[in-house]
Amino acid sequence: MGYQQYGIHPQLVERVKLKMKNPAVKDRIKKLMEGVTKADLQNKAVVQRLVKSSAVILQEKLSPAQEQQLVTFVIGQRIDPKNTLHLIKLWGMFR
């Protein structure tokens, strides 16, 4: 799995997936991501802010190392939120 190459633990991913099944949490994350562009997801400061905000919404305590791993992962994926193929690739990675 791609995220494991960045040092992200599968247990964290499973906890987040479980929490995202809660419609209220999912809606808050969707609102946070509204209007995010490809350029935003390549900007380290913006991605770091999104990771921190998401962690608060998900009530996950992330260490500075975990935050950095997540930021590096997001930037490394070169995600374009308007590109369906990119979103399908991500979906497959976290199924």
Backbone as a ProteinNet text record, in pm:
[ID]
protein_1_A
[PRIMARY]
MGYQQYGIHPQLVERVKLKMKNPAVKDRIKKLMEGVTKADLQNKAVVQRLVKSSAVILQEKLSPAQEQQLVTFVIGQRIDPKNTLHLIKLWGMFR
[TERTIARY]
83.2	0	86.9	46.1	126.1	148.9	48.5	64.6	164	179.8	274.6	418.5	444.7	578.6	618.1	519.6	544.8	549.6	539.1	546.6	414.1	304.4	171.9	123	85.3	46.2	-94.3	-112.8	-245.9	-351.3	-309.3	-405.2	-466.1	-384.3	-434.1	-534.1	-499.4	-587.8	-720.9	-716.8	-840.4	-926.2	-863.8	-939.8	-1007.8	-934.6	-990.3	-1104.3	-1086.1	-1192.4	-1318.9	-1302.9	-1417.2	-1487.2	-1409.5	-1467.2	-1535.5	-1484.1	-1543.3	-1679.2	-1715.6	-1847.2	-1956	-1917.8	-2013.1	-2049.5	-2178.2	-2218.4	-2182.2	-2189.2	-2157.3	-2009	-1924.4	-1779.9	-1747.8	-1808	-1785	-1822.9	-1935.5	-1979.5	-1881.8	-1830.4	-1733.7	-1605.4	-1559.5	-1439.1	-1466.3	-1583	-1618.4	-1618.7	-1673.2	-1674.7	-1533.2	-1446.6	-1307.5	-1239.1	-1271.5	-1205.2	-1269.6	-1381.6	-1451.7	-1360.7	-1351.2	-1274.3	-1124.4	-1076.6	-933.3	-891.3	-781.1	-733.3	-606.6	-565.1	-441.4	-322.9	-322.4	-214	-211.2	-329.5	-336.7	-274.6	-300.4	-251.2	-103.8	-39.6	104.4	176.4	99	153.6	165.1	287.4	312.9	235.5	231.1	162.6	12.5	-46.4	-190.4	-221.6	-140.4	-163.3	-147.5	-49.5	-29.2	-150.3	-203.5	-323.5	-441	-457.1	-566.2	-550.6	-428.6	-403.2	-437.3	-393	-420.9	-571.1	-638.6	-782.7	-858	-815.3	-879.6	-859.5	-741.8	-713.5	-804.5	-828.8	-918.2	-1060.1	-1106.9	-1242.1	-1256.1	-1152.5	-1155.7	-1117.9	-1082	-1038	-922.5	-826.1	-704	-588.4	-515.6	-396	-279.1	-223.8	-111.9	17.4	120.8	252.9	304.8	401.2	460	514.3	568.5	620.7	506.8	394.5	279.9	223.6	215.9	168.5	257.6	387.5	481.8	469.6	448.9	431.2	306.9	199.1	75.6	92.1	158.9	183.4	267.1	373.3	459.9	382.6	295.5	214	123	50.7	-43.7	29.9	139.4	215.8	271.7	317.9	375.4	275.3	147.7	45.1	7	42.9	9.5	-139.6	-222.2	-367.3	-428.8	-511.1	-593.7	-738	-800.6	-935.8	-1041.1	-1008.9	-1104	-1084	-980.2	-949.5	-1004.9	-1104.9	-1171.5	-1074	-979.3	-883.8	-797.2	-760.8	-682.8	-764.7	-891.6	-978	-1003.2	-1017.9	-1036.3	-911	-793.3	-666.6	-660.4	-695.7	-695.5	-797.8	-914.2	-1019.6	-968.5	-904.4	-850.5	-742.2	-663.9	-554.7	-608.1	-723.8	-776.6	-899.8	-933.8	-1050.4	-1036.7
-119.3	0	124.5	223.1	343	423.1	435.9	520	460.5	328.2	265.4	300.1	329.3	369.8	503.8	580.5	710.7	700.1	579.1	558.3	575	581.5	597.2	458.1	444.9	314.7	275.3	149.6	101.2	118.7	113.3	130.8	271.5	370.9	508.6	517.9	458.7	462	394.2	280.9	209	290.6	356.8	442.2	556	619	731.3	683.3	570.1	515.7	490.3	435.2	407	537.3	636.7	765.3	836.2	816.7	882	822.3	709.2	650.1	727	810.3	894.6	1011.5	1024.4	1129.7	1271.6	1300.1	1434.7	1465.2	1369.4	1387.4	1401.1	1315.6	1318.2	1454.7	1509.8	1640.8	1751.2	1744.8	1846.8	1839.4	1719	1702	1751.2	1719	1765.1	1917.9	1982	2128.7	2184.8	2120.1	2162.4	2154.8	2052.7	2029.9	2106.5	2170.8	2246	2353.9	2356.7	2460.7	2437.7	2324.2	2294.5	2260.8	2317.2	2297.4	2211.7	2175.4	2098.8	2178.2	2308.6	2394.3	2396.2	2398.6	2395.3	2267.4	2155.1	2026.1	2003.7	2101.7	2097.9	2199.8	2277.5	2379.9	2321.3	2309.6	2244.4	2310.4	2442.2	2513.5	2485.6	2484.7	2459	2315.2	2220.7	2079.7	2057.2	2121.1	2105.7	2158.7	2271.8	2327	2230.4	2172.1	2077.9	1951.7	1902.6	1783.9	1812.9	1927	1962.6	1980.3	2048.2	2069.5	1937.3	1848.9	1717.6	1636.1	1642.6	1568.2	1615.6	1745.3	1799.4	1747.1	1752.7	1705.4	1557.4	1479.9	1334.9	1295.3	1393.9	1371.4	1271.7	1292.8	1211.6	1297.7	1247.3	1317.5	1268.3	1357.4	1321.9	1379	1299.4	1349.2	1435.9	1521.8	1602.1	1513.9	1398.4	1307.2	1253.9	1217.9	1168.6	1277.6	1400	1511.8	1527.8	1523.5	1540.8	1427.5	1305.6	1192.1	1211.3	1258.2	1280.7	1392.9	1500.3	1612	1564	1491.4	1439.3	1345.4	1262.7	1171	1247.7	1345	1420.8	1491.6	1556.7	1627.3	1527.6	1413.1	1312.1	1249.8	1253.3	1193.5	1283.3	1410.6	1507.3	1499.2	1509.9	1493	1614.9	1588.2	1692	1658	1734.2	1700	1703.8	1764.8	1771.6	1656.8	1576.4	1465.4	1335.7	1280.3	1160.1	1043.5	1030	918.7	927.8	1049.4	1067.5	1024.2	1060.2	1026.9	876.1	811.7	666.3	597	647.4	590.4	598.2	713	728.9	637.1	628.2	542.4	398.3	353.3	217.4	195	296.8	286.7	267.8	323.4	322.6	235.3	151.4	63.8	-34.9
0	0	0	-73.4	-90.5	36	119.6	239.5	337.9	337.3	429.1	393.7	267.2	224.8	286.8	328.8	391.2	543.8	595.4	739.6	811.4	737.2	797.4	839.1	965.7	1019.1	974.2	936.9	896.8	1007.2	1134.4	1244.1	1240.2	1210.7	1199.2	1085.1	972.4	855.3	888.5	955.2	990.7	1087.2	1184.8	1278.5	1204.1	1113	1037.2	947.2	881.3	796.3	877.5	997.3	1082.9	1124.3	1160.8	1202.8	1085.7	964.1	846.9	810.2	869.4	844.7	918.1	1014.3	1086.5	993.8	955.6	860.7	905.9	1034.5	1083.7	1063	1093	1075.8	927.1	847.5	702.7	644.3	688.2	638.6	678.5	801.3	845.2	763.4	731.5	650.1	507.4	454.1	318.9	312	415.7	420.5	424.7	501.6	512.5	376.3	299.3	170.6	54.5	80	-24	-82.4	-213.1	-279.4	-282.9	-231.6	-233.4	-376.8	-420.1	-557.2	-558.5	-679.6	-695.1	-640.3	-666.9	-617.3	-464.4	-402.5	-256.3	-201.6	-271.2	-224.1	-256	-319.2	-341.3	-254.4	-179	-90.6	50.8	98.6	228	342.1	345	454	451.5	333.8	321.5	361.8	313.8	346.6	497	557.4	701.1	778.7	734.4	798.6	783.2	663.7	639.8	725.9	739.2	821.2	966.8	1017.4	1157.3	1180.8	1088.8	1102.4	1095.9	1006.2	993.9	1120.7	1178.1	1301.1	1413.9	1421.7	1525.4	1502.6	1378.1	1346.3	1379.2	1346.7	1368.5	1511.6	1592.3	1730.5	1736.1	1647.2	1643.6	1691.2	1786.1	1832.8	1749	1668.8	1581.9	1638.1	1635.1	1674.3	1560	1587.8	1479.8	1366.5	1400.3	1297	1209.9	1272.1	1196	1104.9	1157.4	1074.8	952.8	975	865.3	763.5	810.8	720.2	633.8	694	619.7	517.6	557.1	465.7	346.9	374.8	269.8	177.6	235.1	155.2	60	112.6	29	-84.2	-52.5	-155.7	-258	-210.1	-298.3	-394	-360.8	-447.3	-565	-557.8	-663.2	-701.3	-600.6	-616.5	-684.3	-784.4	-846.5	-810.3	-720.4	-674.9	-786.1	-898.2	-1008.8	-1108.3	-1088.8	-1177.8	-1118.6	-1184.4	-1134.5	-1118.9	-1210.6	-1202.3	-1076.8	-1038.4	-915.7	-794.4	-794.9	-681.9	-673.9	-789.2	-792	-739.8	-777.9	-730.5	-577.7	-522	-376.6	-310.4	-369.4	-316.8	-307.7	-414.2	-416.7	-312	-284.7	-188.1	-46.3	-17	120.1	138.7	40.9	54.8	164
[MASK]
+++++++++++++++++++++++++++++++++++++++++++++++++++++++++++++++++++++++++++++++++++++++++++++++

